Amino acid sequence: MIRVAVLGAGRIGKIHARNVALNPRLELVAVADPVAAAAQELADALGCEASPDPKATASRKDVDAVIIGTPTDTHV
């Protein structure tokens, strides 16, 4: 099982997070977005943790892969 975090709870983040949640070979661990309410709403809908801190979420020891669904200018 690959444990995944999704950074970004906007339009594309929602799409990727739902795809992860529906894949039986993946586990959606967390959704992170600086807009805490957006992260929490998506996390509640998909049964994972929410965080307002994308850097901390990407660094978690229980995350094997990160999907970046943030605005293009924040990908660096």
PALUM-62358 format. One record per residue: residue number from 1; chain; x, y, z of N, C-alpha, C in turn. Coordinates in steps of 0.001 Angstrom, whole numbers, plus 500000, padded with zeros to 6 digits. Example, Ala and Ser with C-alpha at 12.3 -4.5 7.8 and 13.67 -1.06 7.14 Angstrom:
# residues 2
n|chain|neast|nnorth|nup|caeast|canorth|caup|ceast|cnorth|cup
1|A|513190|494310|507800|512300|495500|507800|513200|496700|507800
2|A|512850|497750|507080|513670|498940|507140|512900|500030|507870
# end
This chain:
# residues 76
n|chain|neast|nnorth|nup|caeast|canorth|caup|ceast|cnorth|cup
1|A|500847|498825|500000|500000|500000|500000|500893|501238|500000
2|A|500648|502116|499068|501397|503381|498981|500584|504447|499690
3|A|501210|505109|500649|500544|506147|501443|500809|507512|500804
4|A|499732|508232|500498|499815|509444|499686|499270|510649|500444
5|A|499929|511777|500244|499421|513072|500707|499161|513927|499473
6|A|498103|514707|499524|497772|515619|498430|497931|517039|498953
7|A|498720|517819|498230|498904|519221|498579|497995|520048|497686
8|A|497087|520760|498301|496128|521573|497569|494734|520983|497652
9|A|493779|521799|498072|492394|521341|498201|491480|522120|497264
10|A|492059|522667|496218|491262|523354|495202|490754|522362|494173
11|A|490414|522863|493003|489796|522027|491962|490632|520801|491630
12|A|491891|520978|491283|492707|519830|490873|493084|518954|492068
13|A|493297|519570|493219|493586|518790|494425|492435|517860|494781
14|A|491207|518351|494632|490028|517522|494903|489977|516327|493954
15|A|490264|516573|492695|490240|515479|491708|491285|514426|492062
16|A|492503|514862|492319|493569|513905|492637|493300|513182|493955
17|A|492829|513891|494960|492561|513265|496260|491479|512196|496128
18|A|490429|512476|495389|489373|511476|495194|489894|510263|494427
19|A|490733|510510|493423|491311|509390|492676|492168|508509|493578
20|A|492949|509126|494446|493762|508360|495398|492857|507556|496320
21|A|491843|508208|496868|490946|507546|497821|490222|506352|497195
22|A|489970|506408|495899|489258|505320|495220|490163|504184|494750
23|A|491466|504392|494787|492403|503382|494310|492723|502403|495446
24|A|492416|501123|495287|492645|500166|496364|494118|499920|496693
25|A|495020|500345|495830|496451|500157|496104|497070|501363|496802
26|A|496245|502401|497044|496740|503620|497671|495956|503912|498944
27|A|496604|504627|499852|495940|505120|501060|496125|506632|501110
28|A|495035|507373|501133|495103|508816|501267|495322|509137|502736
29|A|496505|509626|503060|496878|509899|504442|496421|511288|504870
30|A|496649|512291|504001|496349|513664|504392|496163|514554|503175
31|A|495405|515611|503394|495242|516696|502433|495729|517953|503130
32|A|496563|518726|502450|497090|519953|503039|496767|521148|502161
33|A|496355|522231|502791|496075|523478|502090|496163|524608|503114
34|A|496799|525733|502745|496867|526861|503679|495490|527377|504089
35|A|494484|527119|503265|493106|527440|503645|492599|526229|504428
36|A|492742|526324|505742|492466|525174|506609|491059|524616|506421
37|A|490076|525466|506220|488698|525000|506047|488557|524150|504789
38|A|489257|524517|503721|489204|523745|502476|489837|522376|502685
39|A|490989|522350|503357|491645|521071|503633|490764|520190|504500
40|A|490152|520774|505519|489316|519997|506439|488079|519446|505750
41|A|487450|520247|504914|486248|519792|504198|486558|518597|503290
42|A|487656|518696|502555|488033|517596|501665|488450|516368|502462
43|A|489224|516566|503504|489667|515442|504341|488479|514741|504991
44|A|487519|515512|505464|486329|514908|506069|485563|514072|505039
45|A|485458|514575|503825|484722|513866|502778|485405|512562|502375
46|A|486747|512528|502497|487497|511366|502018|488093|510505|503130
47|A|487889|510896|504385|488328|510067|505503|489821|510068|505763
48|A|490432|511240|505660|491864|511339|505966|492098|512545|506869
49|A|493349|512813|507162|493707|513963|507988|493784|515224|507138
50|A|493627|516363|507806|493752|517663|507152|494879|518437|507814
51|A|495517|519295|507028|496589|520131|507559|496625|521455|506812
52|A|496938|522545|507535|497132|523827|506863|498582|524031|506425
53|A|499434|523023|506636|500865|523163|506391|501366|522138|505355
54|A|501402|522528|504072|501847|521586|503038|503271|521067|503238
55|A|504197|521918|503681|505589|521462|503874|505666|520370|504929
56|A|505000|520589|506044|505016|519584|507117|504348|518295|506653
57|A|503277|518399|505899|502567|517222|505414|503445|516429|504452
58|A|504141|517107|503559|505018|516429|502602|506187|515745|503296
59|A|506543|516189|504480|507688|515642|505218|507322|514529|506188
60|A|506058|514193|506279|505632|513172|507243|506293|511825|506948
61|A|506634|511115|507995|507272|509792|507857|506296|508731|507343
62|A|504988|508977|507502|504010|507996|507051|503476|508305|505651
63|A|504185|509149|504909|503803|509492|503542|504881|508983|502590
64|A|504467|508146|501643|505392|507592|500652|505450|508411|499370
65|A|504354|509111|499056|504272|509881|497813|503437|511136|498049
66|A|503763|512165|497295|503053|513434|497403|502547|513831|496025
67|A|501293|514226|495968|500725|514774|494742|500594|516274|494940
68|A|501180|517028|494029|501143|518482|494126|499996|518989|493261
69|A|498974|519487|493942|497801|520024|493266|497593|521485|493634
70|A|498702|522176|493791|498666|523598|494166|498823|524452|492913
71|A|498610|525765|493015|498815|526625|491858|500236|526475|491301
72|A|500375|526581|490007|501641|526344|489323|502800|527124|489922
73|A|502579|528369|490292|503675|529187|490809|504152|528764|492191
74|A|503498|527774|492806|503936|527280|494118|504611|525910|494046
75|A|504787|525368|492848|505340|524021|492717|506792|523895|493151
76|A|507549|524928|493098|508950|524858|493506|509025|524444|494950
# end
